[in-house]
Every structure is written in structure tokens, then in C-alpha cells.
Amino acid sequence: TGDRAISIKQLLAKKYNDVDLGEYTKVIGQIEAKCLIVIYGPSASGKSVFVLKLANYLAGRYGKVCYNSHEERHNKTIQTRVIDHIVPLGYAEKLYIAPAWDFELLKKKMKSNKYKVVIIDSAQYMGLTYDQVIDLRETFKKNSLLLIIVSFGKGLGATDGCNDILHAADVKINI
């Protein structure tokens, strides 16, 4: 449609590349593949466990998922979370845990690995900016990238972009 306005009839006739979220549809709603989800809330509220379960679900049914773990990296904490929350569900072969890749490395890995879903946990620890989020969305717009960002608000390392990222999100989930 480019830069022209469309009628309601045309809008309703549009088809989108939807993501089947199964049981997560109740929490997230119906989304298309090109979507930005921000999951936010205070420390120790369960954001990372929720996102890890969602990542496993998506990796099992939708495609390759990269969980860019800035807080836990590859340490015992993430291993324990996987043992406690993912292994009992049956872990997905296409779920990969990245050890705190910075923005440039993440972008490079995204280009070479064709991830369908990229999760950044968290925006604050990564130092992620609003402009970087826009860059990812623009760079991967033809890839139908589902981008999920975890944020704990104005806490440790918060950038001015964290609120802008929240406002740019297609879906916001407060945990």
C-alpha cells in the first residue's frame, strides 16, 4: 500500500503472516510475525522465566529462537531455570541461548543464522537504545522478525530509550 490511505474494507481484507501462540494468545493476543513485544516489570517478578517458556514454545512450533541473555549469560542460574521450567515441558531443539552479545554482534549473528525470534533480556543490561530497536526492525523487516525485549523500567543501566522502546512496542506485557 506504500504511502496511500486505504479504506476500512481494504484494511479488513488484508492478510498477515500470523504467529500461532497457542496458550500464550490469552496473554499476548494474536500477533503477526513482524512484531515487537516488550515484557516489563520489577526485578524478581518472573519476566525471564515467562520469556524462557515462551521462547521454548516458539522454538518448538515457529522456528529458530535466539535468547540473548545479558543477565544470566551461560551461568548456573539460566541452567537451573531451564532444568526447572523448560526440561519438564520438553525443550525445543531450535532454542539457542546467547551469552550477552552486544548490539553489533547480535545483528551480525541474526543475519547469518536466520532467527525467526530474537529475545533481548534485558534492554538495560544490553544498553539497548530506541534507535537500535528501529534499526533491527528496519534491517529485518523482510524476515518477519519477532522481537521480544525484556525491561525492568528505570532501574540499573536504564537508558532514555527504554521508555521509547516501550512506546514503540506492538504488544506490552506488564509482569
Disulfide bonds with the S-S distance in Angstrom:
none
